[in-house]
Structure formats: C-alpha cells, structure tokens
Amino acid sequence: MDNKLTNEYFRLRSLCTLGILDSPAEDRFDQFTVLATAAFGVPIALVSLVDQDRQWFKSRQGLAVGETHRSLAFCSHAIESDETLIVADALQDPRFAGNPLVLGAPHIRFYAGHPIRTHEGFAAGTLCIIDTKPRTLNDAQLSMLQSLAKLVEHELNRDAVVRARNDAENALHALNASLDQRVRERTLALQEKNDALSREIRQRAEAEASLRSSEERVRTIIETSFSAFVAADADGRVIEWNNSAERIFGWSRAEVLGQSLSSTIVPAEFRAAHEAGMARFGQAGFGCKLNKTLQLQAKTKSGADIAVEMTISTFTLGGMPYFSAFLNDVSAPLHARRALEQKQELLDAVLETVDVGVVACGADGELTVFNRTAREIHGQPPGQVDAGEWAERYDLFEADGKTRMSPSDIPLLRALAGETVKDVRMVIAPRGLKRRTLLASGRRLLSPSGERLGAVVALNDITDLIEWQDKLESSEQMLRTITDNVPVLIAYLDTGFRFQFANAIYKEWLGQRSADMIGKTVAEVFGASYFEERKIGLAQALAGHMSNIEAKVHRKGHERILNSTYIPHHRDGQVVGIYVLSTDATAAREHERQLLALANADPLTNLPNRRMYEFHLEKALALGRRQGTQLALMYLDLDNFKRINDTLGHSAGDAVLIEFGARVKSALRESDMLARLAGDEFTVVLEGVGNIENCEAVASKILEVLRKPFSVCGQLLQISASIGVALGGADATADSLAHEADAALYSSKRKGKSRFCVVAVPANTAQRREAQTG
C-alpha cells in the first residue's frame, strides 16, 4: 500500500511538471482526437490526464464537459497497466455497470484507452475512444490506437525535452562566460603579482648594491624604495623613516623620529606582545625571525588597520643593537587574493553542479579541470596520462561510436592547438557504463598579453535528445504507415495552399502520387475548378476556423462524394497551415437518398406519401403567403373501390390504384403534386391557381382521363372518382384547407358519383359550385 501511495505521489508530481493541466486547447493535440474519431468511426475521442481527484481533457471530440471526477473515470483504471484497456460492453462489466456515465449521458458502452506517459515514465493519462454501443477492436485497430497514443505521448513531452535542451545550452553559455571571466581575473592577478615582485626584486638588488658602495647611496636607495624602511633601537624607538613609510603609514619623518613603534604603527591589541618581543630583542636579538618575511597587522596615523609584509634585519653601531625592517602594504593584494579565492571557490562549485562536462588543460597539455559531470560521463577521475593515450584511457570515439579518436581529432587537443571547436559530435563509451553521445565545444585560453594558458572544452550530453529524435522519426514513420492505410485522404497545406504532406490514398482515389503533389498548389494538382469548389472552406480555415465541405469528384467514369474537413494549424497565435481530412461519403449519401425515398414515397404507387404531402403543403402555403398567390387542395376518392377488392381481389385493387395514380398525374402540371394518403384516398396540391374556374378545369380534366375503361385481370372496368377541392388565400392553413376539401368531397359523394365540388376558404366567404361530368 505504501509503495502504491509513493508511486501515485511521484506520478502526480511528474504530471504537474509538464505544466499542461488546465491549459487552453491546442491543435497539436486536437489533430489526434479528430483523427481518432474519423479513423475508428466513434463519436467521442479524448486526450485525458488523470489528476489527483479528477480526469481533465486536454483535447476532446464529441464531449461537452472539460473534466469529470476521477472516481467515474475509465481512464483511472487504464493508467494502472501498460496495456490498452478495452471495455467491450460497460453494462456487462461489473467495474462500470453502475457508473453514472454508463447509465446516463454520454451513455458509454464501449471504451478503449491506451496509457500515455511522461518523459519520466509515469502514466499521465490516456488517448481513449468511446462509443455509445458495444463493439470490439481488431488487431490492426488496436495497433493504430497504440500508435496514436505514442504520438500524443511524444507531443505531451515535447516541451519538457525542449526545456531540458535549452537549460543545457544556457548552462553551457553561462559556464563559458564564467570561465572567460575567471581566466581574465586570474591572469590579471598573476600579472600584477609578477609586476610587484619584479619591482621588489629590482629595488632590493639596487639597495644591496648601494649599501656596499657608500652610505650616501644607501640613503638614496632607502629614500627611493617603494617599500617602507623603518629602523629602531633596542628600546623600539624610531631612528629611520623613509618616504615610503610616510606614504604607507601617514606619519612624517619629523613626527615619528624618537617615537616608539608601539605608539605609532602597532595596533593596541598587539602592543603588549610587541613590547615583550622588543625586550627579548634587547637581550638576544630576533632569532629565527631575522631575514624572513612576516605578515602582520599595523595601523596608520588615521587609525586605519592595514596588513603589511615585513622583513627584519639587525645591525650594530657603537656596540649597540639596532634593527631595521622593510614593510609593504599588502592589504589590497590580500583582498584581491581573497576575492580571487572566493571566485575560484564559486567557479569550482558551479563546475561541480552544472550538468555539462567541463575539461581543461594547461599549456603543457596536463589536465587541470575535470568536473563532476565529466567524471560521471567518463566513469573515472582524471589521471596523469600522456595526451596521445587520452582516447584509450577515456574511451573517446568518433560520432559513429566505433572508430576510436586519433589525438588530432580530440576536441581538447584541437582547441589547445588554436582551433575554435563548435558542436563536434563524439561518443564516450566507458566499459560497463552507458554509452553517451556528446557535442564538444572549446577554445584556447590566452592571457591578456597573448600568453597561452591552456584550453577548455564543454561536453553537452545529447544522448537523451538523440533517443527522442529517433523516437520522433519512428513516430513519423508510424504516422506515415497509419495515414497511408487509413481509408481517408489526409494532407497538410501551407498558407499558400501548397501541399506539404499527402498520404498514399490520393493515388488510389484521385490518381495523384503524394510525392508528385508536394510543393504544388491545390489548383496545380487538381485543376482550377476543383480548387474553386473548395476555396471558401480553405479560406475559412486560413482565417482560423474549422470548416467542412462536401463535393463530387470524377475519375475514370466513377463519381465519388468527398466530405472534407479543413482544420487550421495554429502556432504562436498564427495560422501556419491547414490539415485536410477527406472521407468517402458516396455510400452514405446514396443510403440517405434511398432512406429518404423510402420514407417519403408510397410503396405501391411510388407516389409521395402522407408525410411528403404534409411537408409539401406547408412549403406551398408559405410560398403562397410570400408571393400573394392562392393554393388549392384536392381530395380524390375512388367510387365503389371496396367492391373491386371484394370481387376481384386485392391484387386487382392494387393494379387499379396504380393505373389511377398514373392517369391522374398525366392530367396535372409538373408543379402540381399528387400523393396517396391511404387506401383509395388521394390528394393533389395545386399551386398558383387564380380562381375557382381554374380548379374546376383541373377537376374536369381528371374526370375526363378516368372515362376510358381500366383493363384489370383480363376485364374492362369503368372506374370513376369523387373530388373535393378547397381554394385558399393568404389566411388559409393546412387544417382549414383539409377540412374544407374533405367537406367538399363528401358533398360530391352525396350528390352522386364522378362529380367534383369546389369551395373557397375561409368559410365565411365560401362559394360552392358543383358539377357532374357528362
């Protein structure tokens, strides 16, 4: 249980590190859910990320909500395994049978979800597809879902990989700048020290030579010495004080002569020790401190504390002991040295913490810097090895990982020779450790005066980046395989409507090889008319809006209906291209047409049925109101039709009905609609009739075409019909017309057969006329 909680903690932390939760929708994820819904024919596809108490959808197709509680999430089960979770029928699965998402909206019956993982290996969520009816996946569909999930996983981790690469590059740049600064500072400090030492040596040599030649010369040298010269008697009282002593300590020669050193330049806290030492000097001399450089604290006339380096010597005059000392103010060099040491410590700390291997050598080729990352890469510390043996000792290989580097190709030696090395790929393969691919960059180190100090290289480990690039190439190959085998036209257009990608289905459906399409415009590949049909949809996608069009294409005498979806590709707030997905809608549209015909036609006479009649009547009424024209509704009923069924049978009755419909239709205009309502009941909608006389003319024509006997089952039958007609204007409705036409029909029947009756609507203005055929 503890391990499970620990793994969940690290899983959630890895998910949060991606920084993708609650981020806006992105086309780079939406393209996969759009492709999934099209490829698998499901209504719902999701990129789901499983948070602590919820599942949140980075991309969704066919689902309105952006997240659900984790306790309801199928994906919460899917991330617990490396395999694809498939629920063929959720109502039959005890884990999900009572789930509100199964019992209620969106009524999940089928679910398939494959885990997607962070770059740290933790399951972040799934790419899943959902259907509202039970189903299964075959091996090819399962492989396709897993491949799409791998592509989503790569897209999920892309920013983390990019950030890691940028961090490494930034660290390398910072390291190079720090190294340059360190070299400049160290070189300047060494130069100043060398200059100071050179001056000191010259001054002391001149002083010694002058002392041997004459006392006057000694005096001159002492007075001109850069170092302070102080001489005192055995009691510690000053007997000599040169110009440099005045400069360093602030006391003039006149002020200090005869004064004790203790009261002038010795700090109060050291005076007791100083006076004890002077007492010992009076008895036995300074002993081991003679002619040695000592570093002591001193003070100036202003009371400031300074550090001095002092060299003591003794001499005797008239049998009395004296001592003399040369002193130099080393406060500034000490501060500079300490600052340099601190910078060195900081640089060493930086070198030990950066994830870039840093290796440096001196001008003689001896390794001087080998930081923590370099030691980890090589699996060993630096050793005193001749440069010719570096490739063998440190397992250095060319980029192919097989050819051992020659000394002339080793980046550090190339930099030491004066070459500026930039991103040289190499492989380090220590025995028993992970083989690493690196980019080496380096340069020669020179002092401000141009002196060669050595060389340095930085080793940037790109092993993981190359592995991700290999995975990306593999993913691209998988995507190409998928797109070339999915029965969908898939393409990508740039903003100039030029093909940048097209799958192999274009050759099968439209006769164009994808390789021949790349770089060409839609019009160049398929012609101007093809482009014009799709121009509006493409323009909408280029403006940032998904669009859909349906158009016919013809090839080798075969007509195909393509349903095309144009999806804008956004990058940094701009549309940089268009994804094109086209499915073959031919069979679906033909099926729809057949269903529509079946739904709206009478199966016996093939005339419009009641449903089509009611729809057409409402349209005709609306058109009449707009145009200010009148409409007539005609009801027709065969006289004595039941007797035909009873005596000759229903097949004879059906033949009469078919012939009746054909004869009546021949008496009508193209714009008039004849429909069979039920049994022997027919109706006619007459549009654009001006008056009752026009209605009477049509009714008379119908009765006339019925006069000729019907040939049924070898017999000649005399068939007649009764007709009721209602004429309506702008105030007429479908109900009022039907009521009046029905009343007119029954009026006609009451007065005999083979008659018609015409009335006007509304009833308060009705005028009835009846007529019987001759």
N, C-alpha and C positions, 0 to 999 in steps of 0.2 A: 504493500500500500504506500509506504514511504517513497519507494522508487517511482511509483506512478505519479505521486504528487510532485516529486522533483522534476520528472520529465515534463509534466504539464507546465511547471513554472518556467523551465528553460524554453519550452515550445512557445509560450505566450511572449516571453522576452524577445525571442528571435523574431516573432511576427511583428511586435511593436517596432523593432529595429528597422524594419523595412520602411516605416513611415507612410504606409499606404492606407491604413484604416481611416474611414470617413473622408477620403479624398474624393474629388469630383470624378465623374465618369470620364473614361479615356478611350479613344478609338482603338488604341493598340490592344485593349482587352475586348472591346465590343466586337472587333472583327472576328474573334474566335467564337463568341456566342452566336453571332449571326451565321457564321459558317456551320456551327454545330446544329442549329435549328434547320438549316437548309439541307445539310448532309444526312441527318438522321430522320428528318420529317417529324420532328417533335414540336409541340407548341411552346415549350419552356426550355431555356438553356441558361446556366448560371456559372459565374466565377465567384465561388463562395469562400469567405475567410472566416474561420471559426475562432471567435474571441472568447473571453472568459465566460460570459453569460449570454452570448448571442452569436448568431451567424449573420455576417454582413456581406452584402453582394457588391463586389467591385464592378461587375457587369451583369446585366440581366436582360433577357429577352422573353417576353410573354408573361412577366410577373410585375405587378404594380408596386408591391412593397419593397423597401430597400433593405430590410433585415427582419429576422424572426428570433424568438427566444431559442437558446441553444438546446433546451430540453425537447423542442419539437423538431430539431434539425436531423434529417437523414445524414447530412454531411458529418455530423459529430461522430457517427458510427464509422463512416468511410475513412476518416483520418486515423483510425486506430489500427489500420492494416496497410501493408504495402500494395495490396491487390485492389482491383476495381470492385467496388461494392455494387452488386446488381440485385434489385428487388423487382422480380418479375410481376408480382401482384401484391401490393401493400396490404390489401384486405385479407390475404391469406398468410401474411407474415405476422406472428404474434408480437414482434417488436414494434410494429407500426399500425396494426389493425385498429387500435383505438386512438391513433394520432389525429388531432383536430384538423390537420392539413390533409388528411386522407378522407375523414368523414365530412369535412366542409371544404370551402374554397381553399386552394385551387383544385381539390379533388384528385390528389396524387394517387395513381395506381401503379405506374411504372417509374423506377428510379435507377439511374446508373451514374456513379460518381467515382472518379479516379483522383487519388491524393495529389496535391501539388505542394512542393517542399521549398523551404528557404534554402539559401546557399549554405546554411549551417547543418542541413539535413533534417530539420524538423518539419512535420506536416503542418502547413499553414491553413489549408482548406482543400477545396476540390474544384475541378471542372466537372459539372454534372448536367445531365439531360433528364427531363421529366415529361411524362405523358399522362393523359387522363384515362388511358385504357391499358390493360395488361399487354405486355409484349416481352420479347427477349432480344438479345443481340447475338449475331453470328460472330465467328472468329474475326472476320475482316472488319466488321463494325467495331468490335471490342478493341482491335489493334488501332483503328482510326481514332477512337476516343482517347486511348492512352497516348497516342502521338500528339493529338491536340493538347492534352494536359501537359505534356512535356514542353510544348511551345509556350503555353501560358506560364509554366514554371520558369522558363528562361526569361520571359518578359517581366515576371514578378521580381526576379533577382537582378535584372539588368542594371538598375540604378545603383544597387549596392556594389556590384562589380566595378561600375564606372567610378563610384566614390572612392573605392579602395585604390584604384589605379591613380586617380587624381591626388589622393593623400600621399601615395608613394612618390609621385612626381614632385609634389610640393615639398615633401620632406627632403628629397634629393636636392632641390634648388636651394632650400634653406641651409642644408649641410654644405653645399658648395660655397655659398656666401659666407658661412661661418668659418669654413676652412681658409678662405681667402683672407678674411679679417684677422684670423689667428696668425696666419703666416706673416701678414704685414706688421702686426703688432710685435710678434716675436722678433722679426728681422730688425725692426726699428729699435727695440730694446737692446738687442745684441750689438747693433751698430753704435748706439750711444755708450754702452759699456765699453766697447772696444776703443771708442774715441777717448773716453775718460781715462781708461787705463794707459792708452798711448801717451796722453798728455802727462799723466802722473810719472810714467817711466822717464819721459824726456826731462821733466822738471827735477826729478830726483838725481838723474845722471848729471845734469848740469850743476846741481847743488854740490854733489860729491866732488866734482872736478874743481869747482870754485873754492871749496874748503881746502883742498890740497894746494891750491895755488897761492891764495892770500886771504887774510881776514876780511879785507875790503870786498873781495869778490864774494866771500861767504855772505857778508851783509847784503850785498846786492841781490844775491840769489834768494836769500830769505825774504827780503822785502818784495821780491817779484814773484815769489812762489804762489801758485794757485791754492796751495794748502795753507791753512793757518799754522804758523810756527809760534810755539809758546815755550819759554824756558823759565824755570823756577828754582829757588834754592831749596835747601833741605827742609826749611820751615813751610814750603809751599807758597812762597811769595813770588810774584811775577817779576822777572828781570828782563824778559824779552817778549815782544808782542808785535808781530809784523802786520802789514797792510791787510792781508787776507784774514788775519784774526779779527781785525777791526770790522771787516766786511761780514764775517760769519757771525760774530757774537755781538756786534753793535757798540762795544766799548772802544774808545780811542786809546792810543798808546799812552797818552799822558794820564788818562783816567785810571788805567789799570796797573801801571808800574808801581811796585811796592805793595799792591793789594794781594790778599790771599786768593788762591784759586777757588777755595771753598766758598768765599763770599761773592764771587763773580760769576763763574760758569758752572758750578756744581749745584744740582737741584737739592733742595732742603732735605729730601728723604734719603739722599746718598751722602750727605756731608759727614756723618759720623764715621761711615766706612772709609770715606776718602781721607779723613784726618788720621784714622788708625793706620792706613796704608802709608801715609807720609811719615808717620813715626817709625814704621818698620824700615822705610827707605833711609831715614837718617841713621839707622843702626846697621842695616845690612844691604841696602840697595833694593831695587825692584825684583831682582832674582829672575824667575822664569818669564816675567812679563816683558823683559827687555827685547827690543828689536822684533816684537810681534805686533801684528795689527789686532787691536781690540775694538770692540763696538760698545759704546757707552751712551748713556743719556746725558745731555748737557742742557743748559738754559742760556738764553740771550739776555741782553740788557733789558729788553722789553718784558722779560719773564716768560717768553715762549719756550716750550720744550722742543729740542731737536735731537736727532740721532747723529753721532759722529763716529767716524773710524779714526783711531789714534794709534800711532807708532811711537813708542817711548825709547829714548836712549839716555845715557848718563855721561857726564864728563866731570873733570876735576880741575878746579882753578884755585891756586894758592893752598892746596891741600884740603879744600872744602868741596863736598859733593854737590853737584847740580844735576838736574835732569831737564831734558828738552823733549818736545813732542810735536809731531806733525799731525794736524787734525783736518778732516774733510767732513763737510755736512753731507750726510748720506740719507737725509730724511726723504727727499724726493725720489732717489733711486729705490729706497726701501718701499715707499708707497707704490712706485711703479712696478717693482718686482712682485709685491703682494697682489696688486691688481692683475698682473700678468698670470700669477699663480692661480688666482680666482677664475680668470678667464680660461686658463688651461683646465682647471677642475670642471668648470661648466661645459667646456668643449668635450672633455672626456666623458662627462655624464650624458651629454647629448649623443655622442658617438655610441655610447653603450645602450641607449634607449631607442634610437631610430631603427626602423625595420629595413634599412638599406645597408648592405655590406659596404664597409669603407676599409680600404687597404692603402697604405702609403709606405714609401721607402725613402731613404736618404739618397744623396747624390752618388754614394758608393753602391747603391742597389740593396742595401740591408733594410729589411722590413722594420718599420718603426711604428706603424699603426695597423691594428688588426682587431676591429671592434667585435662586439658580441655577435651581431648578425653574421659577420664574416666567419667567425669561429663556428657558428651553428651551420652555416652553409657548407663549410669545408669539413666539419666534424672534428677539428683539431686546432690547437693554438699554433701561432707562427713558430718557425724554427730557424736556426742558423743554417740555411741551405743556399748553395750557390744558385744564382738565377737560372742557370742552364738546367737545373733539376726541378724547377718550380712545377712544370707541367706534370711530372711524375709524382712529386710529393703531394701536390694539392689536387690531383685528378682533374686537370684542365683539358677540355676537349673543344673542337670546333662545333659549329652550330648543328652539325649532323649527329652529334653525340657519340661518334665512333672514332673520328680522327683526332689523335692527341695533338695539342697545340705545340708548334715549334716556338722557341724563345722569341723569334722575330714577330710572332703573331700575338704574344701575350699582351693584353691591353696595358698593364702597368709598365712593362718594358718599352712599349711603343710610346707611351706618354713620357717616360724618362728620356727617351731619345728626341723629344721635342714635338711629337705629333699630338694634335688635339683629337682625342678619341671620343666618338659620339655614337652611343647606342650600338655597340658591337655585340652581336649575339654570340653567346658561348654557352657551353654546358659544363657543369661541375657535377661529377658523379662519384662521390666518396663510396668506398666499399661498405656495404651494409646500411647505407643511408639513402634517402630519397634522391633520385636524380633531379637536378634543378636546371632550368633554362633561365639565363640572366641576360640583361642588357648592361654592358660595361661602358662607362663614360669617364674620361680622365684627362689630366693635363699635367704639364711640367710645372714645378714650383720654383719661382725665381725671387730673389731678394730685390728691393728697390734699385739696387745698383746693378742688377742683372746677374748676380751670382746664382749658380744652380744649387738649389737646396734639396731637390728630390722630385718626386712625382706622387700623385694620388689618383685613385680610381674609386668610383662608386658603383656597386653591383646591385642592380634593381631586379629582384626576383619576379619573373613574369610567368612562372610555371603554371600558376592557377589561371592566369589570363589566357594562356595558350590552350589550357584544357577547356576553358569556357568557349574560346573561339572554335576549337574542334567540335564541341557540343553544338555550337551555333551552326557550323557547317553541316553537321549531321542532322540537326533540326531542319535546316533549309532543304536538305536532300529528302527528308521525310515529308516535308510540306509539299515539295515538288511531286513526290510519288503520290501523295494523297490527292493533290489538285489535279494531277493527270489522270486519275482513276475515278474521281467523283463525277457523276453524270451532270455536271454543272459547268457552264462557261465561266471561268474565273480569270480576271485580268486586272491590271493596275495601270492607270493613265496618269501622266504628269499634267501640270496645269495647261500645257499646250495641246492636250488630248492626244499625246503620243503614247503608244504602248511601251511600258517598261517591263511588263510581265504578261504572259498569256499561257494558259495551260494547253495540254495536248488535245482537249476536246474540241478546240476551234478547228483542227484539221478534220476531225470526224464529222462535225455538224456543218461547218461552213467552208471547208476545203482550204483553209489557210494554215500553214505551218507556223507554230509560235515563233520559231527562230526568224522567220521572214517578216514577222509583224513588228518586232522590237525596233523602236526608234521612229516608226511611221505613225502618222495620224490615223484616226478612225476613217476619215474620208479617203485617205490614200489607200488604205487596205480594203475597204468595203464599198467605196463609192460615195458620191455626194448625197444621193437620195437616202442611203442608209443613215448617214450622219444627220441629215436634216430631220428625220423621224425621231432621233434621239437627242437633238440639240438642246431642247428645253430642259429635259431631265438632267443632262450633263451640266448645263449652266446652273441649275438649282444646286447640284452637288458642289460645284465650284464656289458657290456663294455660301456654302456651309450647311446645306440642308439635305438630308437623305431624300431621295426621290425614287419613283418606280414607274416604269412604262411597260406597255405590252405591245409588241409589233410582230408582223409576219415577215418571214424571210423565205426565199425560194432557192432551192438548189437541186439541179438535176431533175426537174419536174416535181419535186416534193415540196410541199408547203409545211413550214414549221412555225408555231407561235412561240415566241420567246418572251418570257416575263423577266425583265431586267431591273435589278436594284442597284442604284448608284450611291455609294457610301463615301462621304468626304473624309479625307485623311488629314487630321489636324496635327500641327506641330508648332509649339510656342505661340498658340493663338492664331496661326495662319493655316489656310488650306494649302497643302503642298502636293496633293494628288487625289485620285479617286479610285476606290475599289469598285470593281464591276462583278456582280454575280448574276448570271442569267440561267434560268431553268426552262426546260421544255414544257410549256403549258398546253401543247396541242391536244393531248389525250384528255386532259382535264376540261378544256373548253368544249371539246366535242361531247364529252359526257354531260357537261352542263347543258349544252344545247339539246341533247336528247332528253334529259330530265325535264327541261323547260317545255319541250314539245309534248311529252307525256303528261305533264301537269296541266297544260292549258288546252289540250285537244280531246275531242270525243273519240274514243277508240273505235266506234263503229263507223261513223260517217267521216271521220277526220276533220270535222268542223270544229271551231272554237267551242269549248265547254262553258258551263255556267261561270266558272272562275274567270276565264278570259273575257266573257261577255260583261261581267260586272266591272272589271278593270277598264275595259274599253269604253263602257258607258260613262264612267266617271271622267275619263280623259276627254271624251267628246263633249260632255256638259261644260267642263272647264274651258275648253277651246271656244265653245259657242258663246259663253259669257264674255270672254275676252274680245271676240270678233263681232259680237252683237247679232249672231245668226240663230236660227231656230233648229231644233232637233226633233226627229220623230222616232218613236219606239213602236215596233210592230210585233204583236204576238200572233203566232200561227198554230193551229191545232187541226190535225187530220180528222176528217169526218168518218165515223164508223171504223176507226182503226182496230178496235178490240175485236171486231168480227173477223178481220183478216187473220189475226193471231189465232183465234179460236178455231177457224175453219181450215186454214192453210198451214198453220204452224208458225212458230217464231222465226224460223229461217226465212220464210216468205215475208213476214213482217219486217225483218231486218233489211231485206232487199228493197222493200217499198220505201223504207226510211232513207236508204242510201240514194235511191233514184229521186226521191222527193227533194232531198237536200241539193242534189246536182241541178235539178230543174229550177228550183227557186233561185239558186245562186246565179244561174245563167240570166235571170231576169233583173239582176241588180247591177249597180255600178261597181267599179273597182274600189271606191271609197266606202261602200256600204259593207256592213259586217253581218253575216248570217251565222247564228250559233244554235246548237241543240242544247236545250236545258235538261230535258229528261223525257224518256218515253217518246211520244209523238208531239212533244211540245218544242216549238222552235221560236226564235225571236230574231228580228232584224233591227239594227241601229242605222237610221238614215240621217246622215249629217248634211247640213247646209240646205235643207228644204225650205222653200219660201212661204208656202201656204198649204191649206187643206187640199187644194186641187192637185198639187204635186204628189201628196200622199195617196190620193185616190188613183192617180195614174199608175203609181208603183204597184198598189194592191191589185188593180185591174190586170196589169201585166203578169203578175204572179198567178192569178186565177186562170189567165189565158194559157200559160205554159203547162198547166195541170190538166187541160182538157183532153189532150192526147192520152189514150189508154196506156196503162202500165203493163208490161209483159212480165208476169211473175209465175215461175214454176210451170211454164207452158200455157198459162192462162192470160187473157187480157182483162184487166181490172180497170174500172173507172174510179179514179181517186180524186177527191175534192178536199178543200180545206176551208176553215172559217178563220177570218182575220180580224184582229182588233188593233187600231192604230191610235196612238196618243201623240199629239203635236205640242211641243213645249217651247217656251221662250226663255228669257233670262231668269225668270223666277222659278222655273221648273227644277225639280230634283229627281234623283233616280227613283225614289219611293213614289213620288207623285205621278211620274210617267208610268211606272209599273202598275200602279193602282188603276189609273185611267185606261191603260191599254188592256188590262185584264177585264175591266168592266165592259169595254167596247167589244172584246172577244165574246163574252157571254151574251151580250146584246145581239151580236151577229148570229150566234148559235140558236138563240130563242126564236129568231125570225126565219130560220131555215138554214140549210147547208149552202156551201160555196158562196158565201157572202163576206163582205167586209164592212166595218163600222169605223169611222174616223172621228176623233174628238180632239178639242183643243184644251190645253192646261194653262192656267189654273181653272178649277171647276166653275168658279163664279162667272167666268167669261166663256164657258164651253159652248161650242156649237157642234151638234152631232149631225152627221149625214150617213145614210145607209144606202147601200146599193147591192144588187144581186147580178151576178153575171148572166148574160143572156143565154 
